[in-house]
Amino acid sequence: MSARKASGVIEVDGHEIELSNTAKVLFPQAGLTKGELIGYYRRVAPTMLPHLAGRPLSFERYPDGIETNGFMQKNASDYFPSWIRRARVAKENGEVEHVVADNAATLVYLANQACVTLHVGLARVHRIHHPDRLVFDFDPSEEDFAKVKRAARAARRLLEEAGLVPFVQTTGSRGLHVWVPLEPEATFDQVRGFAADLADRLVAQAPEELTTEQRKAKRGTRVFVDVARNAYGQTAVAPYSVRARAAAPVATPMDWTELDDPGLGPGRYTITNLFRRLGQKPDPWAEIGRHARPLAAARERLTALAADD
């Protein structure tokens, strides 16, 4: 079948979408096709969309499968249908016209464009300079996920001491992300400054296991505490997004008790088993927005904690 030949037309949310080359294998080791990627995003949409609502998206596209060179795309393509919502966001020396996913049809359309991984902004487009999410990325230097879990738990303790409510997510790649809902009041510089201060405190507590060293060669076996995503124009992998790795793993929101499972790994859940999980355990992040707290109070508490040390 030609890559350009249609594989059928489906209707999603009242929009007709012409699918192409759905038999194309995008994940060769797992034998998973573009049609299966499309089916995953269509099915996960009710759970995933609340985490994308109102946020600018970027996406990784792999038209010839994940074992070939893909590319990151930020601007909506000119040929994307008019019913896909767009938002113009200022950048240095110009603008970016991002896609905003408001419905399942948008996710299906993007998947049909071989958009494997979705990355989401930490601020909503109507308050683009005031993030309502903070993200820590715990990136291991070696295959030691137990060390990553210890790092995430340490971050949880410190964030809770600062009066914030942290949530944890497997990245589907190597590490863990800890997300924190915020009231959209502070600027990106303020949020990133707070995250950097907290990262320094984490490293001071466990310097043999954690580092904020940017250069990989100097990290040794330590887990990198990365706060760089907390900056204007940056993104983080979206909850329930597929990753471009062999088994099509999914970045999966967890509850904290799940880190107690010694068998948990960053790629446990994939597009082939995630719905079994959701059938047994509803989205543990369903109420994340209700736990938003102001950053200013957390900064004051963190300062007080530092003074007590």
N, C-alpha and C positions, 0 to 999 in steps of 0.2 A: 504494500500500500504506500502510495506517495506520501511524503511528510506533509504535503499541502492538501491532500485529499480529505474531505470532511468525513468524520466518523459518526455523524448524526447530529441532530439538533435537540437540545433539551430546554425545558422551560423551568426557570428558577426565579422565584419572587416576581413572577409576571414578566420576566425578561427572557427572550429567546437567545440561547448561546449555541453557536455552531462549534462543535468539538472537532478537533483534528488529530489524526494519528494517535488515537488513544491506546493502540497496541504497542507504541514505542516504549522500549524498556529504558527507564531512567535510572534504576538501581540494579545494575547487572548482577551483583553477587546475590541479591535477594530475589531477583527475577521480577521486580515490581515495575509496573507500567505507569505511563502517564494517566491512563484511565483510572488506575487504583489511587493515584495521588489526587485526582479530581474527586473521586468518590470519598476519599478521606476528608478533604476540606468541606465538601458539601455536608457530610454527616456531622462533622465536629462544629460546624458553624454556630448552632445555638449556644454551645458552651464557650466557644472562642470569641465570638463577636463582642460580648460585653467588655473584654479586655482590650479590644481594638477601637472601641467607639470614640469617634472624634479625634483620633490620633493620626498623625502623618505616618505613612508606611514607606519603607524601602524593601526591596526584595532581591534575593539571589535567584538568577535564572540559569537553567542548565538545559538548553534545547536539545543537546545531544547526549544527555545523561550525565550523572555526577562524576563519572570517571574522565570526563573531558573538561576543558576549561569553561567554567561558567563566568558570569559577570554580575556585578551589583548594579541595580537600577534604582534611581531615586525619582526621576521625573516620570510622570505618566506619559506613555507613548501617544503620539498624535492620533494613532488609529484606534485607541481604546474607545469603546462606545460612550456616547454622551451621558448615558445613565449612570456611569461610574462617577462617584463624587470625587472632586479634586479640590485641593486647597493650596493656594500660593503662599509660600513661606519665604521670608527674606533670608538671604545668605550674603556672605561677603561678595560684593561686586555683582549682585544679581538676585535672582529668585529661583526657587525650586517649586515645581507644581507636583505635589505629592498626591498619590491615591489615598483616600480615606475609605475604609471598608465599613459600610453601614449595613450590609446585607449579605446573605449567603451567595447571591449571584455574583458579587464582586470577587469573593474567594474562589468560586468555580471558574470564573473567567481568568483570573490570575493563574490558577493551577493549569488551565489549558494553555497558557503561555509558558509553561514549564517553570513557573515561579515556585521553587521548592521551599525556600525558607523566607519567612516574613520577619522583618525587623520593625519595631514600633517605637515611636517617639515617647519621651517621658513627660511631655506636656501635650495638652489638647490644643487643637488649632485655634480655638477662640481665646485661649490664654497662653499663647505659644512661648512667652518669655517667663512663665511661672510654672515650673514642673509640679505635677501632683504624684510623681513617683520618684523614688531614689533607688539606685541599684548598686549592689556590690557583686562583683564577679570574682569567684574564688577559682583560680586557674592553677592546676597542679603542674609541677615541673617533672613529675614522675607518675607512674600508674599506682598511686596510693590514695584511693578514694576515702579511706578511713581518716586520713589527715585532712582532706577537704571537708568532711563532715564535722570534724572537731572545730575547724575554722568557722564554719557556718554557725555552729552552736555558740561559739564564743561571741560572734557578731550579734546573735540573737540576744544573749544576756546583756550586752552593753547597750544595744538599742532599746531594750525594755527598761533598763535602768534610766535611759534618757527620756522615757515616757512614750516611746514609739511602738508600733505593732508590726513586727517583721513577718514576712512570708517567704517560704523557700521553694525553689524550683530546680529540678534537674535541667541541665542545659541541653541534654541530648547529645552533647559532645564529650567533654572531659570533666567538667566541674559542676559547681552549683552556683546559682544566682540567689541572692537574698534581696527581695523587693520590699520597699517600705512605702505605704500610701501616705501622702502629705496633703495638707490644705494648700491650694495653689496660690500661695502668697509670696513666698521667697523667690528670689531670682536664681538662675542657674549657678551663678558664681557663689551665691550663699550656700546653695545645696551642695555644690561640689566641695566647697571649703569645709563644710561640716563633715562630709563623707571622708575627706582626706584626714581630718583630725581624728575621726573615729578609727580609720585604718591605721594611723600611727599608734594609737592606743592598743589596738589589737596586736600589732607587731611587737610593741614593747612588752606585752604579756607573754608572748611566745616567740621570741626572736629566732629560735632554732627551727621553727616550723613555718613561719610566715615572713613575708617580705613585701615591700612596696617598690622594690628595685625594678626599674623599667627594662633593663638589659637582661635578656635571658641568660647570658653567659655568667652573670653574677648572682643568679637566684639559687644556684646549687639544686638541692632537693626540696627547697621550700615552696610553699603555696604562695602564688602571687595574689595579693589583694588589690584588685583593679577597680578604681573608681572613675576611670576616664569617661565612662558613658554618661556621667552626670554633668554634661556640658551641652550648651545650645547646639542644636543640629545633629547631636549624636543619637544613637538608637540602641536598643537591646533586642535580643531575639524574643519574639512574641510568645506568650504562653500558648501552648498547644501547636506551635509551629513545628514542621518537619525539618530535620537537619539533613544536609547533603553528606550523609555517611552511609556505609554499606547496607545496614539493615533498616534504613529509613526511620531512625529513632525520632522521638518527639520530645520537645522541651515541655516537661510535665510538672504542673503545680502539685505540690505535696502538702501534707500537714507535717508538723515537726516530729510527731511520733514515728513517722515512717523512716526517719533517719536511724532509728534504733535497729532496723533490719540489717544484719551483717551482710546479707546478699544483695543489698541495693547497689546498683551501679548507675552511672549517668545516662546510660542508654537502655535501661530496662524496658521502657515503654516505646513501642513502635506503632506505625500505622496499622499493623496487623493485630495488635493486642490491646490498644488503648481503650477500645470501646467495651471490652470485657471489664476493665478497671472502672470505667465510668458507670457501667451497669451495677457494679457493686458498691461504688463509692462516688457520690456526687462531687462536683468540682469543689475542692477545698478552698478555692479563692472566690467563691461566688459572692461573698459579702466583703471583699477587700476594700471597696470604696467607703464603706461605713466606718472603717477604722482609721481614716485620715486624721492626722494630727498636725498642728502648726509647728513649723520648724523652729521658730524663735524660742518657744518654751523648751524644746529639746536641746537647743544650743546652750541655754542657760543651765540646764541640768548637767550637760556634759562638762561645762566649765566648772561647775561646783564639784563634780566627781574628780576632775583633775586637781582641784585645789585640796581635796581631801587625801589624795594619794601621797 
